[in-house]
Amino acid sequence: MKRKPPKSPFEERKAAAKRAALNALKRAKRTANKAGVKLSDWEGEFLTEVTDRVKTYGRAFGDPEKGAPGEALSALQHVKLKEIAAKAKGGKTPLQRRPLRRPRR
């Protein structure tokens, strides 16, 4: 039985990011289905297309400027995924935050 050569730390991080992204996408879709939340057509397409791209290419964006080298999703895709997950849970979206205050003197 032949053994595979050990993976480099970068390849291990890349594979872990891919697994984490796929799990997060699955979790968001499953939570929305369980809660009976109706996702918009765009959100449903987003989840399926991003899942397909991550499975095929290992990441869901082509431009390296849009995300970190070892990440599977870009920064904006992370934000949208968090919004969909929050919608599925029935909570506030992550973008509804308190404004920053001036420091007291």
C-alpha positions in Angstrom: 0.0 0.0 0.0 1.5 3.3 -1.1 1.3 6.3 1.2 0.5 9.8 0.0 3.2 12.4 0.5 2.4 14.7 3.5 0.6 17.9 2.6 2.2 21.3 3.1 0.7 23.5 5.8 -0.7 25.8 3.1 -2.5 22.9 1.4 -3.9 21.8 4.8 -5.2 25.3 5.5 -6.7 25.5 2.1 -8.5 22.2 2.5 -9.7 23.2 5.9 -11.1 26.5 4.5 -12.9 24.6 1.8 -14.5 22.2 4.3 -15.5 25.1 6.6 -17.1 27.1 3.7 -19.0 24.0 2.5 -20.2 23.3 6.0 -21.3 26.9 6.5 -23.2 26.9 3.2 -24.9 23.6 4.1 -25.7 24.8 7.6 -27.3 28.1 6.3 -29.5 26.2 3.8 -30.5 23.5 6.3 -31.4 26.1 9.0 -33.6 28.0 6.5 -35.4 24.9 5.4 -35.9 23.8 9.0 -37.2 27.2 10.1 -39.5 27.4 7.1 -37.9 30.7 6.1 -38.5 31.5 2.4 -35.2 32.6 0.9 -35.4 34.9 -2.2 -34.6 33.4 -5.6 -31.3 35.3 -5.5 -30.3 33.9 -2.1 -31.1 30.3 -3.2 -29.1 30.7 -6.4 -26.2 32.2 -4.4 -26.1 29.2 -2.0 -26.2 26.6 -4.8 -23.8 28.4 -7.2 -21.2 29.2 -4.5 -21.4 25.6 -3.2 -20.8 24.3 -6.8 -17.8 26.7 -7.3 -16.2 25.7 -4.0 -16.6 22.0 -4.7 -15.2 22.4 -8.3 -12.4 25.0 -7.8 -11.7 25.0 -4.1 -12.9 28.6 -3.8 -15.8 30.7 -5.0 -14.0 33.8 -6.4 -11.6 34.2 -9.2 -9.9 37.5 -8.4 -7.2 37.1 -5.7 -7.7 40.7 -4.7 -11.2 39.9 -3.3 -10.1 37.5 -0.6 -7.2 36.0 1.3 -5.1 33.4 -0.6 -6.1 30.5 1.7 -9.8 31.4 1.9 -12.6 29.7 0.0 -15.0 32.7 0.1 -14.4 36.3 -0.6 -15.1 39.0 2.1 -18.4 40.0 0.5 -19.5 36.4 0.2 -18.8 35.9 3.9 -21.0 38.9 4.7 -23.9 37.6 2.5 -23.7 34.1 3.9 -23.9 35.6 7.4 -26.9 37.6 6.4 -28.7 34.5 5.0 -27.9 32.6 8.2 -29.2 35.4 10.4 -32.4 35.6 8.2 -32.8 31.8 8.6 -32.5 32.1 12.4 -34.9 35.0 12.6 -32.4 37.4 14.2 -30.9 40.7 13.2 -28.5 40.8 10.3 -24.9 41.3 11.1 -24.9 44.7 9.3 -27.3 46.3 11.8 -24.8 47.5 14.3 -24.6 50.4 16.6 -22.8 53.4 15.2 -19.3 54.3 16.6 -19.2 56.9 19.2 -16.7 59.6 19.8 -14.2 59.0 22.6 -14.9 60.9 25.8 -12.4 63.5 26.8 
